[in-house]
Amino acid sequence: MQKTNFSSTSLELENQNLNISLRIEKMKNIIYRQIIELNTSIKLDDIVEVKEDGFYIYDSKYGLDIPVFRVEKEKVKIKVKVKKQVLRPPESPFYVIEEELGCITEEDEEEEDEDVSFNKKRYKSAKNKEDLVNELTQEEKMQIVQDVELKRNREIRDIVALKTSIKETIEDSFKSLVQSRIYKKILSDIKRERFKLMEYSSLSEYIKILEEHTHKLRLILTDKNYPEKKIEKCISQSMYALELRLIWHKSFTSSYIEIDEIEKFYKCLSISIVFPQKYEPFVKDNFFSCFHNYGATFFSINKFIETYLFNPYKFNNVIYYLPHNKEKNNDPHTFYILERVENDKRYWRLDCRLEELCNDFRDSVRHYLINLFRRLYEAVFSDNEYRPDYLATGQLMESDCEQLVQSILLLSNPRELCRLFRNIVKSKATHIATKNDKFNMFGDDPLQKKRLNNPSAKDDPDIIDVVKELFDDMRAEDAVDFYRSRTSNIV
């Protein structure tokens, strides 16, 4: 009996000592947390995570989960249920483990569901619950889509009938061309009627129509025994300057585009992309490919971003989210990419200041624009040798190629491009979170912030090398003059 009392007393003393040690460690942790968070921009909740296989500290740069510290623990996760067991008087009560596996409350399950990792990433709800608004019901979401579609459907019904009528008129003109010896008026009628279709057709659809008409016209004129030179002239007369560019007809280098052609072309590009009528993950390559067309010779990067990035039904998958309404916002960093949607939950990945998206965008689009510039330049001069007076050769160089140059120079300046993207997304896609939105992190990247806001000389792009990619064997001094003459108004 004395032995039992001694054991009980020892356990009680050990338990008290452990509790005191635990309280001291908790107090130390609170002090350490305050020191870190008050004197740095680090938010511990964003970089610390306890998983089944260990305790992790992550590198928060670019929002990536890169563990820089890990303490392993047993792989088997044990949940315990504790009961209060009272020993015989006068012994004090203490707690013992009754069994290894026990019950989990609904609250525990909800918290655990929120912490389930996707690709070993932890997603959390908004920090401030007061920021949350109610998720729209399925009926409300459908109503938004219907409101947008209502006007469009009316237009589509009218457009289908209009397109059918135009195509019939064009077909009659081709039939007349087979019988007639006078072709100029007929070719003019075909050109005028077909051009009406541009603002109601996608780019791929319209290019297909141009190719079909070119093929049909060539067959008709060949049957009439027209010489090749005259056939090419007739094809040129049957098209507007923009149409000649879209199919790269040999006469396009000397053609002149009118303003109304560009306006209709923008409508064509606007309807060429089909936006989803619900939230869907962002696919970079799909977005980048929207910039790979001849429209890049007429429209700025700014205009294209606004056209292709934002969902007309408001189901945007690249957003700006402000976690705290009172947060100072001179240098916003909380931009998110929708990574997946599952069970109505949206999982957003932080792309701090959109730098990652902008870097990938720049690499993809700039390469295409440089190649397009070189192709146009070679079409005019039959080579890519630099000519200081090349702009004086006509509209193709002065307008089309010059817009490409402005876009290429912008894409060669990472900070300016990133600033442009952020301003557009912030103005067009500021997100209000609901309980269905889960974010992988909120914290800023202090190194990135310092680098982007206080750049050093080594951070500046080697713009001369970029300019020299446009031409073959361009001298460094020519590249410098070329760049300086164009930096006053990059759009």
C-alpha positions in Angstrom: 0.0 0.0 0.0 2.8 2.4 0.8 4.4 1.5 -2.6 1.2 2.4 -4.4 1.0 5.8 -2.5 4.6 6.5 -3.5 3.9 5.8 -7.1 0.8 7.9 -7.2 2.6 10.8 -5.5 5.5 10.5 -8.0 3.1 10.5 -11.0 1.3 13.6 -9.6 4.6 15.5 -9.1 5.8 14.5 -12.5 2.5 15.6 -14.0 2.7 19.0 -12.3 6.2 19.5 -13.4 5.3 18.7 -17.0 2.4 21.1 -16.8 4.6 23.9 -15.6 7.2 23.2 -18.3 4.4 23.2 -20.9 3.1 26.6 -19.7 6.7 28.0 -19.8 7.2 26.7 -23.4 3.8 28.1 -24.5 4.7 31.5 -23.0 8.1 31.4 -24.8 6.4 30.5 -28.1 4.0 33.5 -27.7 6.9 35.8 -27.1 8.9 34.4 -30.0 5.8 34.7 -32.3 5.3 38.4 -31.3 9.0 39.2 -31.9 8.9 37.6 -35.3 5.6 39.0 -36.5 6.1 42.5 -35.2 9.6 42.9 -36.5 9.4 41.0 -39.8 6.7 40.5 -42.5 6.6 36.7 -41.8 3.3 35.3 -40.8 4.0 32.0 -39.0 0.5 30.5 -39.8 1.5 30.8 -43.5 4.7 28.9 -43.3 4.3 26.4 -40.5 2.3 23.2 -40.8 1.9 20.0 -38.8 1.3 16.9 -41.0 0.9 13.3 -40.4 4.6 12.6 -41.0 6.1 15.6 -39.3 6.4 19.2 -38.5 7.2 21.5 -41.5 8.4 25.0 -42.0 8.1 26.2 -45.6 9.9 28.6 -47.8 7.1 31.1 -48.7 8.9 32.5 -51.8 6.5 32.6 -54.8 3.9 30.8 -52.7 5.6 27.4 -53.2 5.6 24.6 -50.6 9.3 24.0 -50.3 10.1 22.5 -46.8 13.3 24.0 -45.4 12.9 22.4 -42.0 11.2 19.2 -40.9 10.9 17.2 -37.7 9.8 13.7 -38.3 7.3 11.9 -36.1 5.6 8.5 -36.1 3.8 7.9 -39.4 0.7 6.5 -37.7 -1.5 9.2 -36.5 -3.0 8.3 -33.1 -6.1 10.0 -31.9 -6.8 9.5 -28.2 -9.8 9.8 -26.0 -9.2 10.8 -22.4 -11.3 10.1 -19.3 -11.0 11.3 -15.8 -10.2 8.4 -13.4 -10.5 9.0 -9.7 -8.2 6.8 -7.5 -9.0 5.8 -4.0 -9.0 8.7 -1.4 -7.0 10.6 -0.4 -5.3 10.4 -3.8 -5.8 13.2 -6.3 -7.5 12.6 -9.6 -5.4 12.5 -12.8 -5.8 11.7 -16.4 -4.9 8.5 -18.2 -5.2 7.3 -21.8 -8.1 4.9 -22.0 -7.5 3.7 -25.6 -5.6 4.7 -28.7 -8.5 5.3 -31.0 -11.4 7.4 -30.0 -14.4 9.5 -31.1 -13.9 12.6 -33.2 -16.5 15.4 -32.9 -18.1 17.0 -36.0 -16.1 20.1 -35.3 -12.9 18.1 -35.4 -13.9 16.6 -38.7 -14.7 20.0 -40.2 -11.3 21.3 -39.1 -9.6 18.2 -40.4 -11.3 18.4 -43.8 -10.1 22.0 -44.2 -6.5 20.8 -43.6 -6.6 17.9 -46.1 -3.7 18.5 -48.4 -3.8 18.7 -52.2 -0.4 18.0 -53.7 0.8 18.3 -50.1 -0.5 21.9 -49.8 -2.6 23.2 -47.1 -5.6 25.4 -47.9 -7.3 27.7 -45.4 -10.4 29.9 -45.3 -10.1 33.6 -45.0 -8.4 34.8 -41.9 -11.0 37.3 -40.9 -14.4 35.5 -40.9 -16.1 38.9 -41.1 -14.7 39.3 -44.6 -16.8 36.3 -45.8 -20.0 36.7 -47.7 -22.7 34.1 -48.5 -21.9 31.9 -51.4 -24.4 32.4 -54.3 -26.9 29.7 -54.7 -26.9 27.5 -57.8 -30.0 29.3 -59.0 -28.4 32.7 -58.5 -25.3 31.6 -60.5 -27.5 30.3 -63.3 -29.4 33.6 -63.4 -26.1 35.5 -63.9 -25.3 33.3 -66.9 -28.9 33.7 -68.3 -28.7 37.5 -68.0 -25.5 37.5 -70.0 -26.8 35.0 -72.5 -30.2 36.5 -73.0 -29.0 39.4 -75.1 -26.4 37.2 -76.8 -29.0 34.5 -77.8 -31.2 37.2 -79.4 -28.2 38.4 -81.4 -27.3 34.8 -82.3 -30.7 34.1 -83.7 -30.5 37.2 -85.8 -26.9 36.4 -86.8 -27.6 32.8 -87.9 -30.3 34.1 -90.3 -28.0 36.9 -91.5 -25.0 34.6 -92.1 -27.1 32.2 -94.0 -28.4 35.1 -96.2 -24.9 36.4 -96.8 -23.5 33.0 -97.7 -26.3 32.5 -100.2 -25.5 35.9 -101.8 -21.8 35.1 -102.1 -22.6 31.7 -103.6 -24.8 33.4 -106.2 -21.9 35.7 -107.0 -19.5 32.8 -107.6 -22.1 31.3 -110.0 -22.3 34.5 -111.8 -18.6 34.7 -112.1 -18.5 31.4 -113.9 -20.8 32.7 -116.6 -19.6 36.3 -116.8 -16.7 37.8 -118.7 -16.7 40.9 -116.5 -15.4 40.1 -113.0 -14.5 43.3 -111.2 -17.9 44.1 -109.9 -18.6 40.5 -108.9 -15.3 40.3 -107.0 -16.2 43.6 -105.2 -19.6 42.2 -104.3 -18.0 39.0 -102.8 -15.5 41.0 -100.8 -18.2 43.4 -99.4 -20.6 40.6 -98.5 -18.0 38.3 -96.9 -16.6 41.1 -94.8 -20.0 41.4 -93.1 -19.4 38.0 -91.6 -16.2 39.0 -89.8 -17.8 40.5 -86.7 -20.0 37.4 -86.4 -17.4 34.7 -86.9 -14.5 33.4 -84.8 -11.0 33.9 -86.2 -10.5 30.3 -87.2 -13.9 30.2 -88.9 -13.3 33.3 -90.8 -9.8 32.2 -92.0 -11.4 29.0 -93.2 -14.0 31.0 -95.2 -11.2 33.0 -96.8 -9.3 29.9 -97.8 -12.4 28.3 -99.3 -13.2 31.4 -101.3 -9.6 31.7 -102.5 -9.6 28.0 -103.6 -13.0 28.4 -105.4 -11.9 31.6 -107.1 -8.7 30.0 -108.3 -10.5 27.0 -109.8 -13.0 29.2 -111.6 -10.4 31.5 -113.1 -8.1 28.5 -114.0 -11.0 27.0 -116.0 -11.3 30.3 -117.8 -7.6 29.9 -118.8 -6.5 33.0 -116.9 -2.7 33.3 -116.4 -1.3 32.9 -112.9 -0.4 36.5 -112.6 -4.0 37.6 -113.4 -5.4 35.0 -111.0 -3.4 36.4 -108.2 -4.5 39.9 -109.0 -8.1 38.8 -109.0 -7.7 37.1 -105.6 -6.2 40.3 -104.3 -9.1 42.4 -105.6 -11.6 40.1 -103.9 -10.2 40.8 -100.4 -9.6 43.6 -98.0 -6.1 44.3 -96.8 -6.8 42.6 -93.4 -8.0 39.5 -95.2 -4.9 39.3 -97.3 -2.8 39.5 -94.1 -4.8 36.7 -92.4 -4.1 34.2 -95.2 -0.6 35.7 -95.9 -1.4 36.3 -99.6 1.7 37.5 -101.5 0.1 40.9 -102.1 -0.5 41.7 -98.5 2.8 43.6 -98.0 1.6 46.5 -100.1 -2.0 46.6 -98.9 -3.4 49.4 -96.7 -5.8 48.7 -93.8 -8.7 51.0 -92.9 -9.9 51.7 -89.4 -13.2 49.9 -89.8 -11.3 46.7 -90.7 -9.5 46.8 -87.4 -12.7 47.5 -85.5 -14.4 44.5 -87.0 -11.4 42.4 -86.5 -11.5 43.1 -82.7 -15.1 41.9 -82.6 -14.0 38.7 -84.4 -11.2 38.1 -81.8 -13.6 38.9 -78.9 -16.0 36.1 -79.8 -13.2 33.6 -80.7 -12.8 32.6 -77.1 -15.5 30.6 -75.3 -15.6 31.3 -71.6 -16.9 28.7 -69.1 -20.2 29.3 -67.4 -18.8 28.2 -64.0 -15.5 28.3 -62.1 -12.8 26.3 -63.8 -9.1 26.1 -63.0 -6.8 28.5 -64.8 -4.8 26.9 -67.7 -1.8 29.1 -68.6 -1.2 27.6 -72.1 -4.9 28.3 -73.1 -4.5 31.9 -72.0 -1.2 32.4 -73.7 -2.4 30.9 -77.0 -5.0 33.7 -77.2 -2.2 36.1 -78.0 -0.8 34.0 -80.8 -2.6 35.6 -83.7 -2.3 38.5 -86.1 -4.2 40.7 -83.7 -1.0 41.3 -81.9 0.0 43.7 -84.8 -3.0 46.0 -84.0 -3.8 45.7 -80.3 -1.7 46.4 -77.2 -0.9 43.8 -74.6 -3.1 45.8 -72.2 -6.1 45.5 -74.5 -5.5 41.8 -75.0 -5.3 41.0 -71.3 -8.6 42.7 -70.7 -10.1 40.9 -73.6 -9.0 37.4 -72.8 -8.4 37.1 -69.0 -11.8 38.0 -67.5 -14.9 35.9 -67.6 -18.0 37.8 -68.7 -20.1 35.7 -66.2 -17.7 36.8 -63.4 -16.3 33.3 -62.8 -12.8 34.6 -62.9 -9.9 32.2 -62.2 -7.2 34.9 -61.7 -8.1 37.2 -58.9 -7.0 39.8 -56.5 -8.2 39.1 -52.9 -7.7 41.5 -50.0 -7.6 39.4 -46.8 -8.2 42.4 -44.5 -10.3 45.4 -45.5 -8.2 47.7 -43.5 -4.9 46.5 -44.9 -2.7 49.1 -46.6 -2.8 48.5 -50.3 0.0 50.5 -51.9 1.8 47.4 -53.0 -0.8 44.6 -53.3 0.6 41.1 -53.3 -2.4 38.8 -52.7 -3.1 37.6 -56.2 -4.4 34.1 -56.7 -4.7 31.5 -59.4 -7.6 29.0 -59.3 -5.9 25.6 -59.0 -8.8 23.3 -58.7 -12.5 23.1 -57.9 -13.9 20.1 -55.9 -17.2 19.6 -54.2 -18.0 23.3 -54.8 -14.8 24.3 -53.0 -12.4 26.6 -54.8 -8.7 26.1 -54.1 -6.6 29.2 -54.8 -2.8 29.3 -55.0 -1.0 32.5 -54.1 1.0 34.0 -57.0 2.6 36.8 -55.1 2.4 40.0 -57.1 1.6 37.8 -60.2 5.3 37.4 -60.9 5.1 33.7 -61.8 2.3 34.2 -64.2 4.0 37.2 -65.8 7.3 35.4 -66.2 5.6 32.5 -68.0 3.5 34.9 -70.1 6.5 36.9 -71.1 8.4 33.8 -72.2 5.6 32.4 -74.3 4.2 35.6 -75.9 7.5 37.4 -76.5 8.9 34.5 -78.5 5.8 34.4 -80.7 5.8 38.2 -81.3 9.5 38.2 -82.2 9.0 35.4 -84.7 5.9 37.2 -86.2 8.0 40.4 -86.6 10.8 38.6 -88.3 8.3 36.9 -90.7 6.7 40.2 -91.7 10.0 41.9 -92.1 11.3 39.1 -94.3 8.1 39.2 -96.4 8.9 42.8 -97.3 12.7 42.7 -97.6 13.4 39.0 -98.3 15.9 38.9 -95.4 16.2 40.1 -91.7 19.1 42.5 -92.1 18.5 45.7 -90.1 17.7 48.8 -92.2 17.5 52.1 -90.2 14.9 53.5 -92.6 12.7 50.4 -92.8 9.7 52.2 -91.3 9.4 54.3 -94.4 8.5 51.3 -96.6 4.8 51.3 -95.9 2.0 50.7 -93.5 3.0 47.1 -92.8 6.3 48.2 -91.2 5.1 51.5 -89.8 1.9 50.2 -88.2 1.9 46.4 -87.9 5.5 45.8 -87.0 5.8 48.9 -84.9 3.0 47.7 -82.6 4.8 44.4 -82.3 8.0 46.2 -81.3 6.2 48.2 -78.6 4.7 44.9 -77.2 8.1 43.1 -77.3 9.8 45.9 -75.4 7.1 45.9 -72.7 7.4 42.1 -72.4 11.1 42.6 -72.0 10.6 44.7 -68.9 9.4 42.3 -66.1 8.6 44.9 -63.5 6.5 47.0 -65.9 4.7 44.0 -67.2 4.0 42.7 -63.7 2.7 46.1 -62.6 0.4 46.3 -65.7 -1.0 42.8 -64.9 -1.6 43.6 -61.3 -3.4 46.9 -62.0 -5.7 45.2 -64.6 -6.5 42.2 -62.4 -7.1 44.4 -59.3 -9.5 46.7 -61.3 -11.3 43.9 -63.1 -11.3 40.9 -60.7 -11.2 41.8 -57.1 -12.7 38.8 -55.3 -15.0 38.7 -52.3 -14.5 35.4 -50.5 -17.1 33.0 -49.3 -16.7 29.9 -47.1 -16.1 27.9 -50.3 -12.9 29.7 -51.0 -9.7 28.1 -49.7 -6.3 29.8 -49.9 -2.9 28.1 -49.6 -1.3 31.2 -48.0 -1.7 34.9 -47.4 1.8 36.1 -46.4 4.0 38.4 -48.4 7.4 37.6 -49.8 9.7 40.3 -48.3 12.6 39.4 -50.7 10.4 39.7 -53.7 8.9 43.0 -52.4 12.3 44.5 -51.9 13.6 43.3 -55.3 10.6 44.6 -57.3 10.3 47.9 -55.5 14.0 48.7 -55.1 15.6 47.1 -58.2 19.4 47.1 -58.7 21.2 47.5 -62.0 21.7 43.8 -62.3 17.9 43.3 -62.2 17.4 45.4 -65.3 16.6 43.4 -68.5 19.3 43.2 -71.1 17.1 45.0 -73.6 19.8 45.3 -76.2 20.0 41.5 -76.6 16.2 41.5 -77.0 16.3 44.1 -79.7 19.0 42.2 -81.6 16.8 39.2 -81.7 14.6 41.1 -84.2 17.3 41.3 -86.8 20.3 39.3 -88.1 23.7 40.6 -87.2 22.5 43.9 -85.7 25.2 46.1 -84.3 25.1 47.0 -80.6 25.1 50.8 -81.3 22.1 50.4 -83.7 20.3 48.3 -81.1 20.8 51.1 -78.5 19.5 53.8 -80.9 16.6 51.6 -81.9 15.6 51.1 -78.2 16.0 54.7 -77.2 13.8 56.0 -80.0 10.9 53.8 -78.8 10.9 53.9 -75.0 8.9 57.1 -74.6 5.5 55.5 -75.2 5.5 51.7 -74.7 1.9 50.5 -74.5 
